[in-house]
Amino acid sequence: MSKSDYNKDRKSSGKDNGGTRKRNFTGSGAPKPKNTPKPFNPDSIRLNKYVANSGVCSRREADVFIAAGSVTVNGKVVSEMGYKVKLSDVVKFDGRHLNPEKREYVLLNKPKDFSTMVRNEQGKRNVAGLISNASKATLLPVDKMAKASTGLLLFTNDMELTRRLVNPKNGL
């Protein structure tokens, strides 16, 4: 076996790296920086989530509406995906102001001798105390019910639905 055959065998077997070495494609010998997470800001959320939470559409549908230019933030049309908005920003969809809260509904079978007044009167039993653990959102009764009566009572943070149900024009 000649010396050149011996070197070929050593290179192919991978002993002593045989003139091959691992390449670093970062452009320099420095290690790659790790992806540092962006700081979490609880006051800002993605625009598509804001629109979806308002009950207009789903997140994916919101992306389509945002790209079409149907959504404005503080009077400016936003068509950028991933745009972050603050809860204090004024967001409009087709000219209609959006509320970022998820709409929640609670049905309660009101017991007798409970008041439907939202404010807590000293020592009085009211229905707000019965649903206080149902949600973190501020839920208001759709209509009033006499203290002596019993029945189904709807609580919600959806003021648009409340207006439609209470309005005498709708006949409900």
C-alpha positions in Angstrom: 0.0 0.0 0.0 1.4 3.3 -1.0 1.4 6.4 1.1 -1.3 8.1 -1.0 -3.6 5.1 -0.6 -3.0 5.2 3.2 -4.1 8.9 3.3 -7.2 8.2 1.2 -8.2 5.5 3.7 -7.7 7.8 6.7 -9.8 10.7 5.0 -12.7 8.4 4.2 -12.8 6.9 7.6 -13.0 10.3 9.3 -10.1 9.8 11.7 -8.2 13.1 12.2 -10.9 15.0 10.2 -8.9 14.3 7.0 -8.8 18.0 6.0 -12.5 18.5 6.4 -14.0 20.7 9.1 -17.3 21.9 10.1 -18.2 25.3 8.6 -19.8 28.2 10.5 -22.1 30.1 8.2 -22.8 33.0 10.5 -20.1 35.1 8.7 -17.9 35.3 11.8 -16.6 33.0 14.4 -18.9 34.4 17.0 -21.7 32.2 18.2 -25.3 32.9 17.0 -27.3 35.0 19.3 -30.3 33.2 20.9 -33.8 34.4 20.1 -34.6 36.6 23.0 -38.3 36.8 23.6 -40.0 40.2 23.2 -41.1 41.8 26.5 -44.8 40.9 27.2 -47.1 44.0 27.3 -50.5 43.1 28.8 -51.9 46.4 27.6 -51.4 45.6 23.9 -52.9 42.8 21.8 -52.9 41.8 18.2 -55.5 43.6 16.1 -57.1 40.4 14.8 -57.7 39.2 18.3 -59.1 42.6 19.3 -61.6 42.4 16.4 -62.4 38.8 17.1 -63.0 39.5 20.8 -65.5 42.2 19.9 -67.7 39.5 18.3 -67.5 40.7 14.7 -65.8 37.6 13.3 -63.2 35.0 13.9 -59.5 35.7 14.0 -58.9 34.4 10.5 -61.8 36.3 9.1 -60.4 39.4 10.9 -57.1 39.0 9.0 -59.0 39.1 5.7 -60.9 42.3 6.8 -57.7 43.9 8.0 -55.9 43.2 4.7 -58.9 44.7 2.8 -58.6 47.9 4.8 -61.9 47.7 6.7 -60.4 48.3 10.1 -59.1 51.7 11.3 -57.1 52.4 14.5 -57.3 55.9 15.8 -58.6 57.1 12.5 -55.9 55.5 10.3 -56.5 52.4 8.1 -54.3 49.5 9.2 -53.6 46.7 6.7 -50.5 45.3 8.4 -50.7 41.8 9.8 -49.6 41.4 13.5 -50.3 45.1 14.3 -50.5 45.6 18.0 -53.2 47.9 19.6 -53.6 49.1 23.1 -56.9 48.8 24.9 -57.2 52.6 25.0 -57.0 52.8 21.1 -60.2 53.6 19.2 -60.7 50.7 16.8 -63.5 50.9 14.2 -64.7 48.2 11.8 -66.6 49.6 8.8 -67.2 52.8 10.8 -68.6 51.0 13.9 -66.7 51.4 17.2 -65.6 48.0 18.6 -65.5 46.9 22.2 -62.5 44.6 22.9 -64.1 42.5 25.6 -65.4 39.1 24.9 -69.2 39.1 25.2 -70.4 36.9 28.1 -73.8 35.8 29.0 -75.1 34.3 32.3 -78.6 33.0 32.9 -79.9 32.9 36.4 -83.1 31.5 37.8 -83.8 34.4 40.2 -84.9 33.2 43.6 -87.7 35.0 45.6 -86.7 37.9 47.8 -83.6 38.9 45.9 -83.3 42.4 44.4 -82.1 43.0 40.8 -80.4 46.2 41.7 -76.7 46.1 40.7 -75.4 48.4 43.5 -75.1 46.7 46.8 -77.4 48.1 49.4 -76.3 47.5 53.0 -77.6 44.1 54.2 -79.9 43.5 51.2 -79.7 40.3 49.2 -79.2 41.0 45.4 -78.6 38.9 42.4 -75.2 40.4 41.6 -73.9 38.5 44.6 -75.2 35.2 43.2 -73.3 35.6 39.9 -70.1 37.3 41.2 -68.0 34.2 40.7 -69.4 33.4 37.3 -67.1 35.9 35.4 -64.4 38.5 35.8 -66.3 40.8 33.4 -68.8 43.3 34.7 -72.2 41.7 34.0 -75.4 43.6 34.1 -79.0 42.4 34.1 -80.8 42.9 30.9 -84.0 44.0 32.7 -85.4 44.4 36.1 -87.6 41.9 38.0 -89.7 42.5 41.0 -88.2 41.4 44.3 -91.0 39.0 45.1 -91.0 37.4 41.6 -88.9 34.4 40.4 -87.8 33.5 36.9 -85.0 33.5 34.4 -82.8 36.6 34.3 -80.1 37.3 31.7 -76.8 39.0 32.6 -74.4 40.2 30.0 -71.7 42.7 29.1 -73.2 43.0 25.6 -74.8 46.4 25.7 -76.0 46.2 22.0 -78.0 43.1 22.8 -79.4 44.7 26.0 -80.6 47.7 24.0 -82.3 45.5 21.4 -84.0 43.4 24.0 -85.2 46.3 26.2 -86.3 48.5 23.2 -90.1 48.4 23.0 -90.0 48.7 19.2 -88.7 45.1 19.0 -91.8 43.8 20.8 -89.8 41.5 23.2 
